[in-house]
Amino acid sequence: MSEPTQSRPTRPPTPASLSSRSDRQFEILILALASVIVLVFLLSIYLLGSESWPALQRFGLEFFTQRTWNPVEGVFGAVAMITGTLVTSLVALAISVPLAIASALFVAEYAPKWLANPVGYLIELLAAVPSVVYGLWALFVIAPILSRWEQGFFQDPARLALYTSCKNLWDSGSTTLQCFFVPSTFDGRGLALAIIILTVMILPYTASVARDVIRLVPQEQREAMYALGATKWEVISRAILPYARAGIMGGVILALGRALGETLAVAMVIGDSQDVLKSLFGGASTMASVIANQFGDAQEALHRSSVVTLGLTLFFLSVIVNYVARLIIGRLTPKGIQ
């Protein structure tokens, strides 16, 4: 009898052999579309960098440490704009996040369905309101209220004396913590109004994301806590918020990105002062507001380059914020759902 012949082991099929021609074409299309994003990113850096080069070559790192922004004398420093951008964004974020989380918890956990849906819709509707409408609302509604308070501040002789001493400090280019809360203008416009309007504008971003994430928390986690005798607050603090914290942080970073780049509404209310922050109720500026106000009027090449450098700085600031956000979200995400 002849021995049975042993068959050679067959190689496992490769992905290329299994894919059809249409699959390959689709893969190439997806790769090309994804490459467009990278290309746009690199082109943005190149164009902003090339336009910013004259200012960076002239001032170097002093552009980011110089306190003076004077187009007439050809001296440009971005300290006031960088400080204004960070202060308005971070303070508005600190005010809006507790309000946003509270509204999200109310809609997702406390409100009956007939009330939760309309309230959730109204919160989302705030994100669709154009920036110019927010700016007009701030000028015609909030600014007069602040203006009346600022004018009434000086009816007290002691406060008037405090303003006089603070004004001497402001004229010398410095301030104190007490003077920072003394009004320096009387029309209601300034840093405080910009913070208020940014708070209202970024609140729906965190609130909407937080509400959706809270609703995604498995019902079993709630029932397990209730079975152990937990109260409503204990369920929220120990079962819901720890599970949803990564998603909530994503909404916070989304709101921060909106605050950093907001242009029109802030430009309308902040007062357009390029001085370093001296008073919460005084004029200020952000990088986005200076770009909006001065880019079209920048006739000198150095002035135009300096304004574009602010855009480049804002661009890299947004990139850094998003990168840090990914690190934070990665650490906050529960291990079981990473």
C-alpha positions as CSV (number, residue, x, y, z in Angstrom):
1,M,0.0,0.0,0.0
2,S,1.2,3.4,-0.8
3,E,1.6,5.9,2.0
4,P,-0.9,8.8,1.9
5,T,0.6,12.0,0.7
6,Q,0.8,14.8,3.2
7,S,-0.8,18.0,1.9
8,R,1.3,21.2,2.3
9,P,-0.1,23.7,4.8
10,T,-1.8,26.5,3.1
11,R,-1.0,30.1,4.0
12,P,-3.7,32.2,5.6
13,P,-5.3,34.5,3.1
14,T,-3.9,38.1,3.3
15,P,-6.2,41.1,3.6
16,A,-5.2,42.1,0.1
17,S,-6.4,38.8,-1.4
18,L,-9.7,39.0,0.5
19,S,-10.5,42.6,-0.5
20,S,-12.2,43.4,-3.7
21,R,-11.3,46.1,-6.1
22,S,-14.0,48.4,-4.7
23,D,-12.7,47.9,-1.1
24,R,-9.3,48.9,-2.2
25,Q,-10.7,52.0,-4.0
26,F,-12.7,52.9,-0.9
27,E,-9.5,52.6,1.3
28,I,-7.6,54.9,-1.0
29,L,-10.5,57.4,-0.9
30,I,-10.6,57.4,2.9
31,L,-6.8,57.8,3.1
32,A,-6.9,60.7,0.7
33,L,-9.7,62.4,2.7
34,A,-7.8,61.9,5.9
35,S,-4.7,63.3,4.4
36,V,-6.5,66.5,3.5
37,I,-6.9,67.2,7.3
38,V,-3.2,66.8,7.8
39,L,-2.5,68.9,4.7
40,V,-4.8,71.7,5.9
41,F,-3.1,71.7,9.3
42,L,0.4,71.9,7.8
43,L,-0.6,74.6,5.3
44,S,-2.1,76.6,8.2
45,I,1.1,76.5,10.1
46,Y,3.1,77.4,7.0
47,L,0.9,80.4,6.0
48,L,0.7,81.8,9.5
49,G,4.3,81.2,10.1
50,S,5.4,82.9,6.8
51,E,3.2,85.9,7.5
52,S,4.4,86.1,11.1
53,W,8.1,85.9,10.3
54,P,8.7,89.6,9.9
55,A,7.4,90.4,13.4
56,L,9.1,87.4,14.9
57,Q,12.4,88.4,13.2
58,R,12.0,91.9,14.5
59,F,11.0,91.3,18.1
60,G,11.9,87.7,18.7
61,L,10.6,86.3,22.0
62,E,10.1,89.8,23.2
63,F,6.9,89.8,21.2
64,F,5.5,87.5,23.9
65,T,6.9,89.5,26.9
66,Q,6.6,93.1,25.7
67,R,3.8,95.0,27.4
68,T,3.4,97.7,24.8
69,W,1.2,97.5,21.6
70,N,1.6,100.8,19.7
71,P,1.1,100.7,15.9
72,V,2.1,104.4,15.6
73,E,5.6,103.8,17.1
74,G,5.9,100.3,15.5
75,V,6.2,98.5,18.9
76,F,4.2,95.4,19.3
77,G,4.0,93.1,22.4
78,A,1.3,90.5,23.0
79,V,1.3,90.3,26.8
80,A,-1.9,92.2,27.2
81,M,-3.7,90.1,24.6
82,I,-2.5,86.8,25.8
83,T,-3.4,87.7,29.4
84,G,-6.8,89.0,28.4
85,T,-7.5,85.8,26.4
86,L,-6.6,83.5,29.3
87,V,-8.3,85.6,32.0
88,T,-11.6,85.9,30.1
89,S,-11.7,82.3,29.0
90,L,-10.6,80.7,32.3
91,V,-12.8,82.9,34.6
92,A,-15.8,82.3,32.3
93,L,-15.1,78.6,32.3
94,A,-14.9,78.5,36.1
95,I,-18.3,80.2,36.4
96,S,-20.0,78.2,33.7
97,V,-18.9,74.7,34.5
98,P,-20.8,74.4,37.9
99,L,-23.9,75.9,36.3
100,A,-23.6,73.6,33.3
101,I,-23.2,70.4,35.4
102,A,-26.0,71.5,37.7
103,S,-28.4,72.0,34.7
104,A,-27.3,68.7,33.2
105,L,-28.0,66.8,36.4
106,F,-31.4,68.5,36.7
107,V,-32.4,67.6,33.2
108,A,-31.0,64.0,33.3
109,E,-31.8,63.0,36.9
110,Y,-34.4,65.2,38.6
111,A,-36.7,66.8,36.0
112,P,-39.8,64.9,34.8
113,K,-39.8,64.0,31.2
114,W,-42.3,66.6,30.2
115,L,-40.0,69.3,31.6
116,A,-36.6,67.8,30.8
117,N,-37.1,67.8,27.0
118,P,-38.0,71.5,26.7
119,V,-35.3,72.6,29.1
120,G,-32.7,70.5,27.3
121,Y,-33.9,72.0,24.0
122,L,-33.6,75.6,25.3
123,I,-30.0,74.9,26.6
124,E,-29.0,73.6,23.2
125,L,-30.7,76.6,21.5
126,L,-28.3,78.9,23.3
127,A,-25.4,77.4,21.3
128,A,-27.2,78.3,18.0
129,V,-27.6,82.0,18.8
130,P,-25.2,84.1,16.6
131,S,-22.3,85.8,18.4
132,V,-23.5,89.3,17.2
133,V,-26.8,88.7,19.0
134,Y,-25.0,88.0,22.2
135,G,-22.9,91.1,21.7
136,L,-25.9,93.3,21.2
137,W,-27.7,91.8,24.2
138,A,-24.7,92.5,26.3
139,L,-24.4,96.1,25.1
140,F,-28.1,96.9,25.5
141,V,-29.0,94.9,28.6
142,I,-26.0,94.0,30.7
143,A,-23.8,97.1,30.0
144,P,-26.3,99.6,31.4
145,I,-26.7,97.6,34.6
146,L,-22.9,97.6,35.1
147,S,-22.7,101.2,34.1
148,R,-25.2,102.2,36.8
149,W,-23.3,100.2,39.4
150,E,-20.0,101.8,38.3
151,Q,-21.4,105.3,38.6
152,G,-23.0,104.6,42.0
153,F,-19.6,103.2,43.2
154,F,-18.2,106.8,43.4
155,Q,-21.0,108.3,45.4
156,D,-19.2,107.2,48.6
157,P,-16.3,109.7,49.3
158,A,-14.1,106.8,50.6
159,R,-14.5,104.9,47.4
160,L,-13.7,108.0,45.4
161,A,-10.5,108.4,47.4
162,L,-9.7,104.7,46.7
163,Y,-10.3,105.3,43.0
164,T,-7.9,108.3,43.0
165,S,-5.1,106.2,44.6
166,C,-5.8,103.3,42.2
167,K,-5.7,105.6,39.2
168,N,-2.2,106.8,40.2
169,L,-1.1,103.1,40.2
170,W,-2.8,102.5,36.9
171,D,-1.0,105.5,35.3
172,S,2.3,104.1,36.5
173,G,1.5,100.7,34.9
174,S,0.8,98.7,38.0
175,T,-2.2,97.6,40.1
176,T,-3.1,95.8,43.3
177,L,-5.6,93.2,44.1
178,Q,-7.9,95.8,45.7
179,C,-7.5,98.1,42.8
180,F,-8.3,95.3,40.3
181,F,-11.9,95.3,41.6
182,V,-12.3,99.1,41.4
183,P,-14.1,100.4,38.3
184,S,-11.9,102.4,35.9
185,T,-14.7,103.2,33.3
186,F,-18.3,104.2,33.5
187,D,-19.9,102.8,30.4
188,G,-20.2,99.2,31.5
189,R,-17.9,97.8,28.8
190,G,-14.8,96.0,29.7
191,L,-13.3,92.8,31.0
192,A,-16.2,92.0,33.4
193,L,-18.8,92.3,30.6
194,A,-16.7,90.1,28.3
195,I,-16.5,87.4,31.0
196,I,-20.3,87.5,31.6
197,I,-21.1,87.2,27.9
198,L,-18.5,84.3,27.4
199,T,-20.0,82.5,30.4
200,V,-23.5,82.6,28.8
201,M,-22.1,81.6,25.4
202,I,-20.0,78.5,26.5
203,L,-22.5,77.2,29.1
204,P,-24.6,75.1,26.6
205,Y,-21.5,73.2,25.3
206,T,-20.6,71.8,28.6
207,A,-24.3,71.3,29.6
208,S,-25.3,69.5,26.5
209,V,-22.3,67.1,26.6
210,A,-22.6,66.5,30.3
211,R,-26.3,65.7,30.0
212,D,-25.8,63.2,27.2
213,V,-22.9,61.5,29.1
214,I,-24.9,61.3,32.3
215,R,-27.7,59.6,30.5
216,L,-25.3,57.0,29.1
217,V,-24.3,55.8,32.6
218,P,-25.7,52.3,32.9
219,Q,-28.9,52.0,34.8
220,E,-27.5,49.0,36.7
221,Q,-25.0,51.3,38.5
222,R,-27.8,53.4,39.8
223,E,-29.9,50.4,40.9
224,A,-26.9,48.8,42.6
225,M,-26.3,52.0,44.7
226,Y,-30.0,52.2,45.6
227,A,-30.0,48.5,46.6
228,L,-27.2,49.4,49.1
229,G,-29.4,52.1,50.6
230,A,-27.7,55.1,49.0
231,T,-29.4,58.4,48.7
232,K,-30.0,60.3,45.5
233,W,-26.9,62.5,46.2
234,E,-24.8,59.5,46.9
235,V,-25.8,57.8,43.7
236,I,-24.9,61.0,41.8
237,S,-21.6,61.6,43.5
238,R,-20.4,58.0,43.7
239,A,-21.9,56.2,40.7
240,I,-22.8,58.8,38.0
241,L,-20.2,61.5,38.1
242,P,-17.2,59.2,38.4
243,Y,-18.4,57.3,35.4
244,A,-19.2,60.4,33.4
245,R,-16.2,62.6,34.4
246,A,-14.2,61.9,31.2
247,G,-17.1,62.9,29.0
248,I,-17.9,66.0,31.1
249,M,-14.2,67.0,30.8
250,G,-14.5,66.7,27.1
251,G,-17.4,69.2,27.2
252,V,-15.4,71.5,29.4
253,I,-12.5,71.5,26.9
254,L,-15.0,72.1,24.0
255,A,-16.3,75.1,25.9
256,L,-12.8,76.4,26.6
257,G,-11.9,76.1,22.9
258,R,-15.0,78.2,22.1
259,A,-14.1,80.8,24.7
260,L,-10.5,81.1,23.5
261,G,-11.5,81.7,19.9
262,E,-14.7,83.8,20.4
263,T,-14.2,87.0,18.4
264,L,-17.2,89.2,17.5
265,A,-19.1,89.2,20.8
266,V,-15.9,89.8,22.8
267,A,-14.7,92.5,20.4
268,M,-18.0,94.4,20.8
269,V,-18.0,94.5,24.6
270,I,-14.4,94.3,25.9
271,G,-13.4,97.9,25.3
272,D,-10.4,97.3,22.9
273,S,-7.6,98.5,25.2
274,Q,-4.2,97.1,24.6
275,D,-2.9,98.0,28.1
276,V,-2.1,95.2,30.5
277,L,-5.0,94.3,32.8
278,K,-5.5,96.8,35.6
279,S,-9.1,96.6,36.5
280,L,-11.8,94.0,36.2
281,F,-14.2,96.7,35.1
282,G,-11.8,98.4,32.7
283,G,-11.1,98.0,29.0
284,A,-9.0,95.0,27.8
285,S,-8.4,93.0,24.7
286,T,-8.0,89.4,23.6
287,M,-6.0,88.0,20.7
288,A,-9.2,87.3,18.8
289,S,-10.6,90.8,19.4
290,V,-7.4,92.5,18.3
291,I,-7.3,90.4,15.1
292,A,-10.9,91.4,14.3
293,N,-10.5,95.1,15.1
294,Q,-7.0,95.7,13.6
295,F,-6.4,93.2,10.8
296,G,-8.4,95.2,8.2
297,D,-6.8,98.5,9.2
298,A,-3.2,97.3,9.4
299,Q,-1.5,99.2,6.6
300,E,2.1,98.8,7.7
301,A,3.7,95.4,7.0
302,L,5.1,95.1,10.5
303,H,1.6,95.8,12.0
304,R,0.0,93.3,9.8
305,S,2.6,90.7,10.6
306,S,2.2,91.3,14.3
307,V,-1.6,90.8,14.1
308,V,-1.0,87.5,12.2
309,T,1.4,86.5,14.9
310,L,-1.4,86.8,17.4
311,G,-3.4,84.4,15.2
312,L,-0.4,82.0,15.1
313,T,-0.2,82.2,18.9
314,L,-3.9,81.5,19.3
315,F,-3.6,78.6,16.9
316,F,-0.8,76.9,18.9
317,L,-2.6,77.7,22.1
318,S,-5.7,75.8,20.8
319,V,-3.4,72.9,19.8
320,I,-1.9,72.7,23.3
321,V,-5.3,72.9,25.0
322,N,-6.6,70.0,22.9
323,Y,-3.4,67.9,23.5
324,V,-3.6,68.5,27.3
325,A,-7.4,67.7,27.1
326,R,-6.6,64.3,25.6
327,L,-4.2,63.5,28.3
328,I,-6.7,64.5,31.0
329,I,-9.6,62.6,29.5
330,G,-7.4,59.6,29.1
331,R,-6.6,59.6,32.8
332,L,-10.2,60.3,33.9
333,T,-11.7,57.6,31.7
334,P,-12.6,54.5,33.7
335,K,-10.4,51.5,32.8
336,G,-13.3,49.3,31.8
337,I,-14.4,51.6,29.0
338,Q,-11.1,52.8,27.6
